[in-house]
Structure formats: C-alpha cells, structure tokens
Amino acid sequence: MLNVGTLFANNGLNGMRLLLYNIRYAAGIGRHFHLPVPYSGYFKNTNGNLKKIVEFIESVNPDIVGLIEVDSGSFRSEKSNQAEAIARVMEHHHVYQSKYSATSMAQKVPVVNKQGNAILTNLKIKSERFHYFREGVKRLVIEVELEDFSIFLVHLSIKFRHRQYQLQDLHTMVKNVNKPVIVAGDFNVFWGDRELELFLAATGLRSANGIQQPSHPSRSPRRQLDYILHSPQIRIAGFRIPRVKLSDHAPLVCDFHVESAES
C-alpha cells in the first residue's frame, strides 16, 4: 500500500497532516460516563482516558492538532492543562484559550471556566489571535498564522440562530486573511450541510470530507458535525475518520499540501 508520506515525496510536495478532535475534556463515553448519574463523567478524574487519547494522537503523528473541549486545569484533570500535556508529549507548540470571553458569566463558574480549545503544531507559528463571536455562549475562535497558510479553530453554538450569526462573523475573519486558510472545528450543524451553503459560497472554501462521512456519535456515527474546510490552494491528499471511541466525537485526519503561488 502506498502511504501518504511516499505520495508526497514522489510528487515533490510539502505534505502535512491535520488531526481535528473534540476530546470532550477526556471525560470518555459509555456506561462509566453516565454512572452513578447521567453525565457524571464530566466531574470525574480524566487522566486515565487522556493517556489513551495521547497514545492515539501519537499514532497519527500529525503536524497540526485542533483540539475542541480541553480542560486547562480543573480538579478533574488534577490542575493540569490537557493541551499543554499533549503538546509536551508530541514536542509541539500549543496555543490554548478559554471558550468564554473575559466578560462571560461562565468565567465565574468553577470547572466551566477551565474549558477551552487549543491548536498544537510542530510548525513555526508566525502569529496567534483570539476572536470572540458576537452571539452565543461558546464564542471563541483561535486563529494561528503559519508560514504558508492560516488556520481557524471553532466550536459553534448549539442554537441554530446563533450559529448563523457566528458564520457571518467567521466569514469576515476569513476574508481578512491574505493567504490560504483552513477552518476546522465542531460546527454543530444539526440541520445538516445546508447550514453551511451560504458560508461556503461566500468564502470559496471547500470541505475536505468529500463523501460526507459522519463523525458523531463515535460509537455509531450518524451526523457530520465536525468539519475541515479549506481554500482551493490547499490540496487534499487523504481524509479519514478513524473509528476511535475515546470521546463522543470521532477524530478527523486530513493529509494536505499547500500549492505555491507559482504552481
């Protein structure tokens, strides 16, 4: 079987791998998550499951990791920032930020105020910015500029109206970037791909998931909630959703290269 590394080498392309994963704070799934009461897993120690998640991420060997739902140091992670812990093992840089703006009431709630998202990478980071949508509770957008492209990491609202407003804001952010972009994250589009039609048309972005593989729930995926969207200058060499059941979302793995301006 021809692996991706060989494919890139044969074509003389600068290949990269992106892993997108909503890890649910490493709280896990199944009966253990819902005992002794439903959703009690959110308040249990998560380090055992985090170790399994780290082992999986290591096996993928990504150049960029987009992590949704990361604990930055509550009692359940024993005061450890999960993004920092994963980055240390991977020998990656990491960029973490709380999902909630400084003025949000969520910042006053224990455990909740330790919840955020993160980007990890072994590539050189030129700049990083944190944006917050004007609508919704989860408002964070992480923007990281790399040498040849920029990446935005998002976790959109579970409310349809708020998602539409957030997509409008996201369109403005993307259009202000003068290089190819990747927009990745948990879009929570419970109404399906139709929710993204106007956003994709306005930005010119494309989905790396060409055959619309579902990623949620991980035990028996039925919905496509997680997306990797990209500029036309970013060419997809491979895309897959491993059947990994360490979170309620399955991970997305995308191999790609960025076309040079001369090509």
N, C-alpha and C positions, 0 to 999 in steps of 0.2 A: 504494500500500500504506500502511495506517495504521500509523505506527510507535508504539512504546511510549510515547515522550515525549508524543505527541499524545493517546494514550489517557488517560494520567494527567491531562493538562491538561483534557481535556473532562470528566472526572469530578471534578475538583477534589481530586484525591488527591495525597498526598505520595509520589511514586514513587521507588523506589530500585532499584539493580542490584547483585547479588552475583555475583562470579566465584569459583568454587572450582576450584583447580588443583593437582594433585600434579605438581610440575615435575621430580621426580627429580634434584634438585640441578643441573638444567640439563645433565645428562650426555648427553641425547639418546637416540636409538634406532637400530636398523638395524645394518648391517654395520660401520660405523665404531665403534659402541659395543662390538662384540664382537671387534675386532681390536686387537692380534695374538692375544689370548686372550679367551675368553668373559668378559664383564662388565668388561673392562679400561677401559671408558668411565668407570667410577666414579673413575678415577685420572688422567684427562686434564684438560687445561685446558677449562673450561666457558664461558668468557666469550663465545665466538662464538655458541653456542646461546642463552645468556642474553639476548643482544641481540635475537634473534628472538622470544623469549618476551616481552620487554618491549614490542616492537612490537605483538605480538598483544594484550597486555593493554591497551595504549593504544588500540587499535582498538575494544575493547569498551567503554571508558570507564566502568568500574564505580565505584560509591560505596564498595564494600567488596570486598576481595580476601582470600580464605582460601588461604594457600599451604602445601602439605604438601611435606616433603622440601626444605628450604632449607639451603644451606651458609652458615655465618656467618663464614667466613674461613680456610678451609684453603688449602693450596697450589694446589688445582685452581681456586679462584675468585680466585687471586692475593691472598689475605688480605682480600678484600672480602666484606662481609655482603650476600648477594644480596637479602634482604628490604629492607635499607636502600637498596641501589642502585635497586631497582624503585620504592620509595616516593619517592625523590628525583626520579625522572623524572615520576612521577604527581602529585607535590606532595601526597602523603598522609602521615598519621601512620603509624608502624608499631610493632607490638608483636611482638617475637621472643623465643623461649625454646628452650633445648635440649630435645630429646625425652627426654633421660635425666636422672633426678634426680641431685642432688649426690653421693649415696652409691652410684650405679650404677658398676659396673666399666667401663662404656662410656666414662665420663668420663676414663679413663686411656688410652684408645686414640686415637692420632692420627687425624685426619680424621673418625672417628666422633664424637669429642667436639665437632665443629663442625656437627653435623647437628641441625636443629630444624624448627619450624613457625612461621608468622607470620600475623598479621592486619594488613592495611593498610586505611585508610579516610580519606575526606575529611570524615567526620562528627566531631562533637565527642565525644571519649571521656570518659565520666564516671569510669570506674574500670577497672582491669585486675587479673586474678588468675591465678595459675598453680596448677593442681591436678596431682597425680600419682596415677594408679590404684595400687591395692594389688598388682595382679598384672600380669605381662607385662614385657617389656623396654622397649618403647615405651609410656610411661605418661603422657605429657604431655597435659593439657587446658588450652587457653587460653580464658579467659573475659573478654570485653570487654563492659562495660555502656555502651550508647549512650543517647540521650535517651528513646527510645520502646520499646526492646527490648534484650535481651542476646543475644550470640552466643557459642557454644561451638565451638571448633575441635578436632577429634580425629583421631587416627591409631591405629586399634585393632590389636590383636595379630593375627599370622597364625595363632595357635593357637586353635582353637575354644573350649576350656575357659577360656582366659584372656579371650577376647572376652566370654563370658557374665558373668564376674566384673566386667569393665570396664563392661559395660552396666548392671549393678546399681549400681556407683558413680556412673555418669553419671546414672542415674535420680534418685539422691539429690541430686546437684548441681542438676539441672533443677528439681526440686520445691522447692528452697530459694530460687528466684528469683521475685520478686513482680511480674514484668512478662512480656510475651510473649517467647518465645525462638526462636532459630534454632540448630539443632545441625547442623554441617556437617563433612564430612571424608571420609577414606578409611576405610571401616568394615571392609574386608577380609572381607566376609561370603561366603566361598567356597561356603557351603551355600545361598545364596540368601536371599530376603526372609523366609523362615520364621524365620531367626535373630533378626529384629527384631520379631516379632509381639508378644511379651510386653512389650518395651520401649515400643513404640508404644501399646499398650493401657494401660499403667501411666502414661505421661506425657501421653497425649492428643495427641501430636504427629502430624503428617501429612507425607507425602513430597511435595515439590514436583514430583517426577518421576512424574506421574500415569500415564504409559503405560510406565513401567519401561524407559526407554531404557538400553542398556548403555554403559559408558564405558571398558572395558578389555578387551583391549589396544587402543591408539589406532589401530593400523593396520587392524584388523578387529574392532571391539568385539563381545564375546560375553557379558561379565559386567557386572553392575551392582555395582560395588564402592564407588563414590563417591555420597554422599547429601547432600541438603539437606532437613532435617526442620524443621518449623515449628509454632508454636502456631496454633490456629484463628483467632485475632485477626489473624494475618498472612495477607493475601490475595495469592495468586499471580496475576500478570498475564501472565506469559510464562515459558517454560522451554525451553532448548535445549542440545544438546551439539554444539558445532562440531566438524567433522572436522579437527582440528588435530593434527599428528603431530610435536610437538616434545618429547614425553615419552611414556612408556609408557601414561600415563593421558590421556584426553581431558578437556578442561575442561568445567565445568558453568556455565551462565549463567542466572541467575534474576532476573526482574523482579517486584517486590512492593510492597505498601504495608501499613502498619500501621493497623488500624481504631482510631479514637479511642474512649475509654470511653463517649462519648455516643452513638456510632453503633449 
